[in-house]
């Protein structure tokens, strides 16, 4: 017996991904793990957008999801570049250390 994935299942999955990413972002101090947590939040939003597009029978949800994936890729590239620059400058990836850092 084949089962289908319903609208509610996709919304629960998207919500679970977003909440997991939010908890990871708030609980971590390492910048790389914080960026990974934001990517998990983005994926939760993508799943939700695709679910709404599928529910309404339109491709706008999939188009919005594609746009979000592009934004997530750009954010990851810029974020990783900033993290590497910060690590070279201070030798630490602790987010708390960056709050106390002054401009030189």
C-alpha positions in Angstrom: 0.0 0.0 0.0 1.5 3.3 -1.1 1.3 6.2 1.1 1.4 9.8 0.0 3.0 12.7 1.7 0.3 15.2 2.5 0.3 19.0 3.0 0.3 18.8 6.8 3.3 16.4 6.7 5.3 18.9 4.7 4.3 21.7 7.0 5.3 19.7 10.0 8.7 18.9 8.4 9.3 22.5 7.4 8.4 23.7 10.9 10.6 21.1 12.5 13.6 22.1 10.3 13.1 25.7 11.1 12.8 25.2 14.8 15.8 22.9 14.9 17.8 25.5 13.0 16.6 28.3 15.3 17.5 26.3 18.4 21.0 25.5 16.9 21.6 29.2 16.1 20.6 30.4 19.6 22.5 27.6 21.4 25.9 27.7 19.5 28.7 30.2 19.8 30.8 28.8 16.9 30.3 30.9 13.8 30.4 28.0 11.4 27.8 26.1 13.4 25.7 29.3 13.4 25.8 29.5 9.7 24.9 25.8 9.3 21.9 26.5 11.6 20.8 29.3 9.3 21.0 27.0 6.3 18.8 24.5 8.2 16.3 27.3 8.8 16.4 28.2 5.1 15.7 24.6 4.2 12.6 24.6 6.4 11.3 27.6 4.6 12.0 26.0 1.2 10.0 22.9 2.2 7.2 25.1 3.4 7.2 27.1 0.2 7.1 24.0 -2.0 4.3 22.6 0.2 2.1 25.7 -0.3 2.9 25.7 -4.0 1.9 22.1 -4.3 -1.2 22.6 -2.2 -2.4 25.5 -4.4 -1.4 23.7 -7.6 0.8 26.5 -8.8 4.5 26.7 -9.6 5.0 29.9 -7.6 6.0 27.9 -4.5 8.7 26.1 -6.5 9.9 29.3 -8.1 10.1 31.0 -4.7 12.0 27.9 -3.3 14.5 28.2 -6.2 15.0 31.9 -5.3 15.5 31.0 -1.6 18.1 28.4 -2.6 20.0 31.0 -4.6 19.9 33.4 -1.6 21.1 30.6 0.7 24.0 29.8 -1.6 25.1 33.5 -1.7 24.7 33.8 2.0 26.8 30.7 2.6 29.5 32.0 0.3 29.7 35.4 1.8 29.3 34.1 5.3 32.1 31.6 4.9 34.3 34.3 3.4 33.7 36.5 6.4 34.3 33.7 8.9 37.6 32.9 7.2 38.6 36.5 7.4 37.6 36.8 11.0 39.5 33.6 11.9 42.6 34.9 10.2 42.4 38.1 12.1 41.7 36.8 15.6 42.4 33.1 15.5 39.0 32.2 17.1 35.6 31.3 15.8 33.8 32.1 19.0 31.0 34.6 18.4 31.4 36.1 21.9 35.0 37.1 21.1 33.7 39.2 18.2 31.4 41.3 20.4 34.4 42.6 22.4 36.6 43.2 19.4 37.2 46.8 18.6 38.1 48.3 15.2 41.8 48.9 14.8 
